[in-house]
Amino acid sequence: MQGAAASVGASTTRGAGAPQPAPPEVAPDVRERLAPRYKVFVHDDPITTMVFVVDVLRRVFGLEGDRARRVMLEAHESGVAFVCALSLEQAEFRVEQAHALARGAGYPLRFTYEPE
């Protein structure tokens, strides 16, 4: 039994003394890059109700009640308001969600996004 273990060990350790390639070195000054962010805006229109806009800002963009109302009022008074900044994928996804909710309810509510 001892002889069998030695022969198995000998056959699997051949080349164990051969040098192994070193892992690639990473420069110490390489830093993780953050994904670019996109600013999302809500636009005023004469048809969409204020209540509906606040609901979409809360449900889709996660704004708290008071903040959602302030954003809606800013859009109502100035024509457009900043909602939040997100990754491109999240901005696209949430704007599509908001547009789908608005179209489903018969409103022309519009959101846009642009690079920060």
N, C-alpha and C positions, 0 to 999 in steps of 0.2 A: 504494500500500500504506500509506504513512504517513497519507494522508488517510482511509482506511477505519478505521484504528485510532483516529484522532482522533474520528471521528464515533461509533464504538461507545463510546469512552470518554466522550464528551459525553452520550450518551443514558443511560448507566448512572450518571452522577454527578449527574444532576439531583436536587435536594433534598438533596445531601450537606451543604450548608451549614445545613440546617434543624436546630434543636436536638433532640438525642436525649433521651428521658426519663432521668433519673438513676435508678440502681438504688436500691431501697428501703433506707433506713438501718436498721441494727439497733442497738438500745440497747446500750451497752457493758456494762451490768450484767446482761444476759440470759445465764444460764448453762444449760448442758445439764443436764436433769433425768435422774436415774438411775431406771431402772425399779424399782418396789418389789420387795423380795425376800421369799421365803416360806421359813419354817423347816420342814424335813421331819423327821418323827418315825417311829420304828419302835416297834411295840407288841408286848409279849410275849403269847404264847399257849401253852397246854399241849401243843400237838401239833407245831408246826414244829420241826424239829431245829436245834440250834445251828449245825451245819456248814452247813445250807442257808441260814440267815440270814446268816452270814458270807459265803458265796458270793454272795448277792444284793447285799449291801452293797459287795462288791468289784466285781462285774460291772456292776451298774446305776448305782451311785453313785460308783464310782471310788475307794473308800477303800482305803488300804494295809492289808495283812494285820493288823498289830498294832492299828491304829485300828479296823478292822472288828470284831475280837474284843472290844475294849474297849466299843464301842457295843452289841454284842450282849449282853455280860455286864451292862451297865447296864440294858438293857431287861429282861433276865431277872430281875435283882434288884429293880428299882424299878417295873417294869411298862411303862415307856416311856423312850425315849432319843432325844436330838437326833442327827440324822444329818448334815445340812448345810443351807445356805441357798442358794436358787436363785431365778431369775426364775419368775414364775407358770407360764409355758409349760414351762420345764424341769421344775419340780416336778410339774406335772400329767403330763407325758410319762413321767418316770422312775417315778413312783408307779404309773402304769398298767402300765409294763413289769414292775415288781417284782410287782405283783398277778397279771399274766398268767403269769409264771414260777411263782409260788406255786400258782396254781390248776391250772396244767398238771402240777405235781408232786403235787397233792392236799393242799396245805397251806393253812391259813386265815391265813397271814401278812398283817399289815395295816400299812400306812403311811398317815400323814395329813400334811397341811401346813396352815400358818396364816401370816398376815402377820407380818413381823418387828415 
